[in-house]
Amino acid sequence: MTLQKQAGLAWIIDLGGAALFAWGMADGVAAAAAGHAIPAQAFAAMLGGGLVRAATAWGVPVLAVRGAQATTAPLRRSLVERLLGSGAAPSSGQSAVLAIDHVATIEGYETRFVPARMAAAAAPLVAIGIIACASLVAAGILIGTLIPFVFGMILAGTAAKRASERQLEALGDLSDLFVDRVRTLPILRHFAAEERISRQVRVATREVAGRTVAVLRVAFLSSAVLEFFSALAVALVAVYCGFSLLGLLPFPDPETLTLREAFFALAMAPEFYLPMRRLAAAYHDKQLGEAARTAIAAVPEVAAPIVAPALFAGIAAKDVVIAWPGRTIGPVSLAIGTTGMVALTGPTGSGKTSLLAAIAGQIATGGTLTASAPDTIAWAAQHPLILPGTLRDNLALAAPHADDTAILAAIDRVGLGPMLAHRGAGLDLPLDHRGSGLSGGERRRLGLARALLANRPLLLADEPTADLDDESAAAITALLRAVATERAVIVATHDPRLIAAADAEVTL
């Protein structure tokens, strides 16, 4: 049984606590009305019922949250892999909404709605059974009010689903717009487009606000339907019990009620609708959660490449095809053993970087691709990741346990030694996320140094000699040629010297 189901079962146990408390109250009221002292068992029943309800009020959220986290953690990991590895991955803004907001929405659905749904399916029947023990007519009244309530909730739920889907769509569009505009903010300021962009953001935010209000409108409507029938049911039970005790019913009384039974039935009447009130309170989470799951399901699955054993044995690709929306790369075939260098060539935009990503297992492909395990691959990207911190911190990302001697050796191999000496800060040179103060070539060599420091059997390098002067490019070419005698190297390049130094060329 999942933790969410256990939480739902706890809500049903909570109903037992309510019945115990109601019985204690009814026994005490009946005794007081008869002029007797309130019996000790009445106080014990109320105390026990209160403790049961307190325990469930504490335990249900704990169980539900833990269960929701256990459910959404694998979903989040799978979604990140699909967003990174899918050829049809959405934009950055949409990806952020899918991986962060939508998963959080599903977590809310699992936390609040799933336990409430289980309790709402069984607890009303348990409540009816308990109330029927005291008054069959009161139980029948509650069942009678349930039928129109169900129809009202179905209508409200259908409207809520459509409104929630439109709201999530608007939130995704707004996030996408915001991320795109922030990324291109310097260009927008250069062309004095602030006013136009402000209008676009205003329109998008008003759209989100309007759709949010529509969702709230439907949520308030469903709550009004529930509260109306809940109040009506309690009122009808109260009228029946009162008239029955007073002998004022306009029809023959089908049962004989005592004050204890009437009070117990009346005290338990609100408990009949309480599980459904909890369900209605979480119904908005249901609609958002289902809409989020629908949006996530539209992200394509990533076909995992055939992974070779942990011992690197080379790369073999045959008729590999990468399908992007409206465009296809390939078919491409290549092979490389445990050493040597292959150059991927072709015009800009031909798919060299995409093929490197496919070899690294980050993009879904057609054809046959025998790739290696991720921990056997080192990647020197065209735009390497730089995190705020020191030069040492950024290089140690590839080898957290590397000492300064190993880091300095990697720096010297890629020709960054003079730069380090010129700056004077050594490995403590501060860097921001843009690598400010480093040239394009220095940033590329930093990425290459990090890849070499990882010391993995397969090195993927994307344009390693771009933005370098002739002397530096020749040095990097010689370095890669030397590395290729120790491990496999695949480079994407336009540099004729690097192509000539490769053992094989694959043109896209």
N, C-alpha and C positions, 0 to 999 in steps of 0.2 A: 504494500500500500504506500502510495506516495505521501510526502509530507503535506501536500495540499489536501489530499483526501483525509488524512489524519486531522487536519484543521477543521474540515467539514464535519467529521465525526464528533469533534470537540464541541461544535455548535449544537449538535443534537444532544450531547451530554448536558450542555448548558440548559436545554429545555427541561431535563430532569431536575436540575437545580431550581428552575423557576416553579415547577410543580411542587417541589418540597417546600419552597417558601410560601407559595399560595395556600398549600394545605395548612401550614402553621398559622397563617393569618386567619384562614377560615375557621379553624378550630378555636383560636383565641377569641374571634368576634362572636362565635356562637356561644362560647362559655360566658363571655361578658354579658351578652344579651340575656342569657338565662340567669344572671345574677351570681354566677360562680366565679371563682378565681381562675385566672388564665393558667392552664396547666403547663407544667414545665416542658412537656414534649412539644408544645406549640412554639415556645422560645427556641428549643433545640432544633426544631425543623426549620424555623426561619434563619437561625444562625448557620445551620448546615447548608441550606439552599443558597444563602448569600456567599458562603465560602466557595461553593462549587462554581457559582457564576463569576466570582472574582478570579478563580483559577483559570477558567476558560477564557475570560477577557484578556488575561495575560498570556496564556499559552497559544491561543489561535494566531495572533500576529507573528509570534516567534516561529511557529511551525510553517506558516504560510510564506514568510520572507525567506527562510532557509530553503524551502522547496522551490520557490520562484528563482532564487539565485542558482540553485543546482540545475534548473531547466534552461535558464537563459545563458549561462556561461558557455556551454557547447555551441549554442546558437550564435553567440557573439563571435566565437573563434571561427566557426564555419563561415559566417558572413564576411568577416575580414578577409579570409582566404578567397572567397568568391569575388569580393570587390577588387582585390588586388590582382587576381588571376583571370578575371573574366574579360574577354575581348569586347564585351558590350557593357563594361562598367560605366555607371553614371558619372556625372561631374562631381567635383570635390564637395560642393554643397549638398547635393543629393546623397552622396556617399556618407557624409557626416550625419545627415538625418537618419539614414538607414541604420548605420552602425551604432549610433548613440541614442538618438531620440526614439526610434522605433523599438529598439531592444528594451529601453527603459519603459516604454509603453506596454510592451508584452510582459515585462516583469510586474508592472502594476496590475495587469489582467490576471496573471497567475497568483499574485498575492491576495487580491481582494475578491475577484469575481469567482474563481474556481472553487474556493472553499464555500462561498455563499451559495453557489449553484448546487453543490452537493447537499448542503443543509436545507435549501429550499425544496429539494426534491423529496426529502424524507421527513423533515421536522414537522411540517404542517399535518401530515398523516399521524405522526406520533402525538401531536397536540390534540387532534380530533379524538384519537383513542382515549387520551387522558380525560378530556372534557366529557366524552360520552359516558365515562364511568360515573360522573356526577349528574349529567343531564343529557339525554339523547336529543331533546328538542334544541338545546343550545348548540350542540354539535351540528345538527341539521341546518340551523340558521347560518352558521359559519360556512358550511359547504355551499349553501345556496348563494351567498354573496361572492363565492369564489368564481363562479361561472362567468358573469359579466366582467369581473376583474381581469380574467385571463384574456378575453377578447380585447379589452382596452389596452392591455400591456402589449399584445401582439401588434396592434396598430401603431402604438408609440414606438415600439422597438424597431419596426420597419423604417419609420421616418428617421430614427436615431442613427441607424446604420448608414443610410445615404448621407446624412449630415456629417457624420464622423469621417467618412471617406473623403468628402469634399474638403473638410478641414485639414486632414493630413496632407492632401495634395497641395493645398495652399501653403502650408508650412514648409513643405519641401521646395516649392518654387521660391519662397522668400529666402530660405537658407541658401539656395543656389545663387540667387541674385546677389545676396550680401557677400558671399565668399568671392564671387567673380569680381565684384566691384572693388572690394578691398584689395584683391590681388593686383588689379590694374589701376590703383589709386593714383600713382605718379603720372601715368599717361592721361587719366581723366583730368587731373589738375592742369597738365600741360595744355590741353585743348579746351580748358575752361568749360568743362561739361558738368560742373557741379549742380547747376540748377536742373538740368535734364535728368541726371541720375537721382536727385532728390525727389523729383516727381515720380520716377519709376518706383522708388522705395516706398513713397507714400501710397501709391496705388496698390502695391503688393501688401503692405501692412493693413490697409483698409480692407482688402480682400480677406486676409486672415481674420481680422476683427469681425467682419460680417459673418463669416462662416462659423466662427467661434460662438457668436451670439445665436446663430441658428441651432447649433448643438445644444447650447444652454436652454434655449426655448423648448426644445423637444425634451430635454432632461427634466425641466420643471413641469412640463405637461405630464410625463409619465409619473413623476412624484405626486402630482395632484390627483391622478387617477388612483394611485395606490392609497394615498391618505384618505381619499373620499370613501373608498370601500372598506378600509380598515376602521374608520370612525363609524361608518354605517353598521358594520358587523357588531362592534362593541355596543353601540346604542341599541340595536335590536335585541341583543342578548340581555342587556340591562333592563329593557322594557319588559321582556318576557319574564325574567326572573322576578322582577318587582311585582308585576301583575299576578304572577303565579302565587307568590307568597301572600299577597293581599286578597287572593280569590277574585280578582277583577277581570280575568281573561274573558273575552267575548265568545269563547268556545269551550267545550269541555276540556279540562286539563288532562293531557295524555299521561302525565306523570305527577307524582307527589314530591315536591321539593322541600327540603329542610333549609334553614338559614345557612347551615354549613355548606351544603351542596350548592346552593344558589351563589353564595359568595365565592366559593372555589371556582365555579364555572365562569363567573364574571371576572375574577382575577386572572384566569387563564386565557380568556378570550383575546386579549392583545397579543399573547404569545403565538397565536395561530398565524397572524400576519407578520410577526416580527422577522422570521427568516426571509420572507418575500420583500420586506422593507430593506433588509440588508442587501438582498439581491438587486433591488431597484437602485440602491445607493451605489452599487458597483457596476450597474448596467452600462454606464458611460465608459467605464474601463473595458468592458467586453467589446463594445463597438469599436473603440480605438484600437484595442488589441487585435481584433480580427482584421481591421483595415491595415494595421501594421504588418501582420503576417502575410496578407495578400500582396502588399508592396514588396516585402522581402522575398516572397516566392518567385517574383518576376526576375530576380537577379539570377543569371544563368549559373548552373553548376559548373564547377571546374573539373575537367577530366584529369585525374592525376597521371603523370607520366609513369612509364614503367621504371621503377627504381631498381638500380643495380645493387648488388651486395655492398655492404659498408666499405669493402676494399675497392678503391677506385680502379676501374678497368677500361676507362675511355668513354667516348661519346659516339653513338651511332644514330644518325637521323636519316630517314628515308621518306621522301615525298611528304615532308612536313608542310602543313598548310595552317596559316593563322588567319582566321576570319574575323574581320572587323565590320561594323555596320557600313554597308556600301562599298567595302573594299576587301580584297583577299591578297595575302602575301604568300608566295610559294607557288608550286611545291619546291621545296629545297631539300637537298640531300648532302650530307657531309659526314666525315668520320675522322676521329683523332684518337690516338692511343694514350698511353700514360705520359708520353712526352711529345714534344713537337709544337708547332704553331700553325694555326689556320687563320687566314685573314678573310673577313667578311667585307665585301666591297659592293659598291653600287651608289647611285645618286642619292642625294638627301631625300629622306622620306620613303626610301625603298623598303625599309623594314629591318635594317641591321640591328637596331636596339631591341626591337620586338623579338627578333630571333634569339638574341642573347637572353632576353627575359624568358623565352620559351625553354631554352636549354636549362635555365636556372629553375624551371618548374613554376614560374609565376604567371604564365599565360597558357590558356587551354589551346591545344593544337589538334589538328587532324594528322593522319599519317602515323608513322612509327617513330617514336623518339625514346631511346633508352638513355635516361638521364641518371645522374649520380645523386646520392643523398645530399640534402642541403648543407650538411656540415663538411662536405668535401669541396665546396665552391667558395671562391673569393671573388668579389666583384669590385672592379674599379670603374665607377660610373662616370658618365660624361659630366654630370653635375653632382659631385659627391655630397653626401649628407654631412653637414657641419653643425654641431650643437654648441650652444653657448657654454664656454668653459675655456680651458687651456688647450694648447696644441697637444700636450701629453694626454689629456682626457680624450680628445678626438681620435688620436692614433690608438689608444688603448682599447677603443671599442672593439677592435678586431682580436685583441689578445689581452684580456683584463689582467693577466698575471705577468705580463712582460715587464722587465725592468728597464731602467733608463738606457742601459747599454744597448739592448736589443732595439729599442725605439730609435736611438740615435743612429744605429747601423742602417735601419730602414730609411731614415731620412737622407743619409749620405748616399745610399744606393740610387735614390730617385733624383739626386741633385739639389736637394733643398738645404744642404749644409750652409752654403754662402748666405742664403736668405736668413737662416737662423742666426748666423754670426752677426749679420748686419743689424738685425732687430735688437740684439743684445739681451733679450729676455729668456733665451733658451727654450726649454720645453714648457716653461711657464708663460709663454706668449699667449695673451688673451685673444679669444676669437668670439665673434658673435655668430648668430645663425646664418648670416650671409657670407661669412668669411671676409668681412670688410678688412681692407688693407692687404689682402692677397690678390694677386693677379689671377686671371682665368687659368693660365698654365700652372701657377703654383697650387691652385685648388685641385687641379687634376692630378698633379704629382702627390699631393697630400692623400688623395683617394687611392692612388697606386701604392704609396708607402703603406697605407693601412691594409691593402689587399696582400702585399708581400709579407707584412708582419703576421697575418693570419696563418701563413705557411700551409696552405691547403693544396691538394693535388691538381685542382683545376682553377685556372685564373681566367676570368672574363674581363676584358678591358674594352671600354667604349671610347673611341677617339682619344687614345692616350697621348698622342703627339700634337693634338690640336692646340692652338694658342701658344705654341712654343717657337722660339727662334731656331734657326737651322742647327746650331751647335747643340742646343738642349734636346731637339727632336732626335738628332743622331745618337745622343747619349741614351735616351729612353729606348730607341730602337735596339741598340746594342744590349741594353739591360734585358729587354724582353727576349732577345735572341738567346742570351745566357740563361734566363729563367726557363726557356723552352727546353733546355737540355736536362732540366731537373723535374719538370712537371708539364702538364698540358696547358697550352695558352690559346685562347680564341679571342681575336681582336676585331672590332669593327672600326674601319679606318678608310680615309681617303688618301693617306700619305703614301706616295709611290715607293719611298725607301722602306717603309714598314711592310708594304705588300711584297716587295722584292725579298725581304728577309724571311718571309713566311715559307713554310714547307708546302702549303697548298693555299689556293685562293678559291673562294666561293662567291660568285657574283650574283647579286639579287636584282 
